[in-house]
Amino acid sequence: MDLEGRVAIVTGSSSGIGEATARRMSAAGAKLVVNSATSVDAGEAVSESLPGESIYVRADISDKNQGQALIDAALDRFGQLDVLVNNAGWTTFVDHADLEALTDEIFRKTFDVNVFGTWWLTKAAMPHLRDSPDGNVVMVTSIAGVRPAGSSVAYSMSKAALNQLTVLLAKSCGPVRVNAVAPGLVATPWTADWGEMHTHVSETAPLGRSATPDEIAHAIYALATNTYTTGEVMVVDGGLSQVI
């Protein structure tokens, strides 16, 4: 029970990677704050089904006030905060060569959620993480942040920003630990209709398939519980970034 007595917020945890991470951490003894921006019924169902104590909090992290309310709800209920998993994100497909299709609205929304929202939430959490015996942050980024790939140029830029934010915060905010997991393609409800991309990964990646949410959750858990690891961006992509 590596997280016994600890409190964790996992953003975007009503399904997919976030849900798998919440389940993994709850099974390890953590008290969980489950979150989503819109999927209330699903988020409440995840919270109610966890083996340990948990609450569900609806909050859109791209709204600074809602992000602060998420932190406040965790503190009001549990009195502490030990782990923040920044999993919430947003994207839409835009061909990299079609610059006109990458509208200002798409660009701004991508950065509002992926970068600004994550920054605001982490900044609000940091004073409370400093009070923990092993306060730490795990960013969920993407191999699109380390390779010229991804669903749009804006998405790739936003994930690269988070990878850089990870090492900057690790350098500046110790003893709070800050790490990132950069997944390749993951088989989640969000990517269920991305058939061509899953086929491409299965034909290209050395391990021959997309990841499961549990595999990414395992990596997040490993970084959250390894007390002497900070500033790492762990690529978990079945070797895809080695061949693209």
N, C-alpha and C positions, 0 to 999 in steps of 0.2 A: 504494500500500500504506500507507494512512494509519495503520493500527494495527500496523505491523510492529514486532515486539519487545514488544508489549503483551500483557497477560494480562487476560482478561475472564471474569467469572462471569455466566451468564444463567440465572436461576432459572426453573423451569417451562418447560424448553426441549426437552422430548421431542416436542412437536408444536406446531402453530399459530404464533402470533406469536413465541414463544420460539425455536422451531426455525428459523424464517426469520431471526431476528436472529442466532442462532449461526452460521448459514451465511453471512450477509452479513459478519459480523465476521471469521470465519475466512478468507473469500476476500480480506479486506483485510489479512491478515497476522497477526491476533491468535491467540494461544494460548487455547483455550477450555476452560472448565469447564461441561459440560452437566449439568443437574440436573433431577430430578423427585422427587416424593414417593412415587409408586407405580408409574409406568409404566417399570419397569426395562428391559425388553427394548427398548422404543422408544427410551429414552434412550441405551442402549448403542449401538443402531443408528445414531442420529444422530451420536454421537461418532465412531464408526468410519468414518462416511462423509464427515466434514468434510475439506476439502483440507489444512488445517494440523494442527498438533499439538493434541491435546485429550484430556481425560479425562471420564469420567462419574462423578458422585457422587450417590448417592441420599441425600436429606435432606428432611425435612419442616420447612419454615422456621418453622412454628407452635410447634415445639419448640426452645427457645433453645439447648439443647446440640447438637442436630443442625445448627442454623444455624452455630454456632461450628465444628463439625466440617467443614462445607462450606468455610468460610474457611481453616481449617487445611490441608485437603486441597489447596487451590489453592496455598498457600504452600509446602507440602511438595514438591509436584511442580514448581512453576515459580519459586519463590523471590520472587515479587512479585505485586502486584495493582494493576491500573490502572483497570479499568472494572467497575462492578457494575450489572447491569440487573435491577431488581426487577420481574420479570414474573409470578411465581407469585401466584395468587389463587384465591379460591373464592367461589361463590355458589349460590343455588338460588332458584327463582321463588316469590315470595310477593306477592300482590296488595297494593298500597300501602294500600288502604282496609281490609284485613282485619288489624287489629292483633292479634287473638287468634292468627292463623296464624303471626305472626312470633314464634316461641317463643324463650325464653331460650337454648335450645341452638343454634338457627340464628343468633341474634344473636351469641352468643359465638364460634361457629366462624368466622363471617364476619370478625369483628374479630381473632380469634386469628391467622388466616392473613394477611389483607390489611393489618392495621395493626401488631399486635404483632410478628408474624414479620418484616415488612419493617423495622420499627424496630430490632429486635434485630440483624438481619443487617447493616443499614447501620451501626449503632453499632460492631459488631465489625470491620467492614471499614475504618472511617474512619482509624484510625492507619496502616494500610498504604497506603491511597489517598493520604495526605499525603506518603508517600515517593516517589510517582510524579511525573514531570514534568508530567503532566496527569491526575491522578486525578479521576475523575468518576463520578457516579451518575445513572442514568436510571430513573425510576419509570414503570411502565406503569399509568396510572390509567384514567379513563373519562370520557366526557361526562356520565355519571351523577353525577360529582363536581362538575359546574358547572351542571347543569340538574336539575330535579325529575323525574328519570327513573331507569331502571335496573330490574334484576330484583327488587330488594326495597328497602325503606327502609334496612335495615342495609347493603346493598351500596352504595347511594348515599352514605350517611354515611361509610362506610369509604374510599371513593374521594375524597370531599371532604377527609377527614383527610389523605390522602396528598398531595393537591395543596397543602394548607397546609404539611405537613411539608417539601415540596420547597422552598418559598420560605423557610421558616425555616432550613433547613440551608444553603441557598445564601447566606443573609445571614450565618450564624454560622460556617461551616466553610471559608470560602475560605482558600487558593486551590483547594481541592477544589471542583469544579463540580457542581451538583445541578440537574437538569432533569427534566421529566416529559412524557410523551406521553399524551394523553387521547383514545383512539380512540372512534369510534362503533361500530356493529355491524360485526363482522368475520366473514367466512366461514371458520370454522375447524372442525376435527372436533368441538369442544365445542359449537358452535352449529349443527351440521349438521341437527338436527331442529327448529330454531326457524323453521319455514317461514313462519308468519304474521308474525313480526317482520321477516324478510328482505323479505317482500312489502310490509310497511308502509314500510320504509326505501326500497325501490325506487320506491314511489309518492309518497313525501314528500320525501326528501332532494333538494336541487338537482342533485346529480350522479347521482341515479337508481339507486343500487345500494349494496350493502354493500362494505366494503373487503376487500382481500386481505391475508393475512398479510405478504406482501412489501412492501406499501405502508406498513404500520405499521413494519416492520423498517427501511425506508428512513428514516423519521422518527427512529427511535431512533438509528440510525447517524449521522444528521446532527447530532444533539445531542451524541453521544458524541465526535465528531471536530471540532466547531466550538469552538476553544480559547478563545473570548471570549464564550461564551454561558453564563449561569447564572441560576437562578431563574425559568426560563421553563416554562410549562405549555402545550405545543403541542397544540391541538385538531386532530385528524385524523379528520373525520367526514363528509366529502362535503357539508358545509353543513347537516347535520341539526339541529345545535343552533341554527341561525338561524331554524328554522321550528317548533320544538317548545317 
